[in-house]
Amino acid sequence: MLQGPVASIGECMIELSDLAADDGRIRMGFAGDTFNTAVYLARLVAQDGTGVSYVTALGQDAFSDRMIAAMRDEGIGTDLVVRLPDRLPGIYAIEVDDAGERSFRYWRDASAARALFSPEGLGAQALEGFGLVYLSGITLAILPEVDRAGLLERLRIHRDRGGDVAFDGNYRPRLWTSRDEARQWMAEALSAASIALPSVDDEMALFGDADEAAVLSRIAAHGPREIVLKRAERGPVVVADGARAAPDCPKAPKILDTTAAGDAFNAGYLAARLRGAPPEAAARSGHALAVQVIGHRGAIMPRDVPLAR
């Protein structure tokens, strides 16, 4: 059983969607992979008393003010949101094709989150007191190399002291200078993680694994206690407690927008584990939430939608 409170580390961005709206107006929201997970996780564990905090850096502008207000409205702790002068949040736009598959355009080179662990950002003690720390490959990719190394060293210490570290590779080629660089740091992160939440397509694209068995074998060699391999509509494969299982999971009745499917899965899985569910049952919960999310448009469903568990 995992223990809270939970810290989710990464970048929350300004999200622009509905780009093809007939009236010419676009829709603005706030999203980002680890932020999406934090939102759904906070909603799922709110009644359990498990605190969820978001760890990022923002500017001192009106957009950053609104972003922090949105986090607080979701019940997400903001004590570890650093406010940096002369910095702004990143922006991305979503385009969705007729099959619900999405593509993104980003404006984030000078975003505040890149300076999260810089000298003016968070110190080494920032993650003390959390039971579970969650991050992704995007979290690593946006950080300077020295800050990446420092964060992973903190996470190794956290894990070795009895805490848990959950990692989703979430490989985005444009954020890395090369595949070799991405491979190096993804491997480092897996070696610091107790829970791995990879997606099969990302892993095979980055590492060139021959098949799913090769993906699982390579990740297992880094030592995480639990591996949950996401396989989209085929459902996850779970490797934990010396056993491997592929739980029977229903397919999505409709797909409107695949944005945040993996982020939602991670939230559903971690929330179930925090409630004491075994890994296989938790994977079913994660898949159920992902199926629900892809039936809605955008990364974050309205708060009045009851979440699948």
Secondary structure, 3 states (H helix, E strand, C coil): CCCCCEEEECCCEEEEECCCCCCCCCEEEEECHHHHHHHHHHHHHHHHCCCEEEEEEECCCHHHHHHHHHHHHCCCECCCEEECCCCECCEEEEEECCCCCEEEEEECCCEHHHHCCCCCCCCCCCCCCCCEEEEEHHHHHCCCHHHHHHHHHHHHHHHHCCCEEEEECCCCHHHCCCHHHHHHHHHHHHHHCCEECCEHHHHHHHHCCCCHHHHHHHHHCCCCCEEEEECHHHCCEEEECCEEECCCCCCCCCCCCCCCHHHHHHHHHHHHHHCCCCHHHHHHHHHHHHHHHCCCCCCCCCCCCCCCC
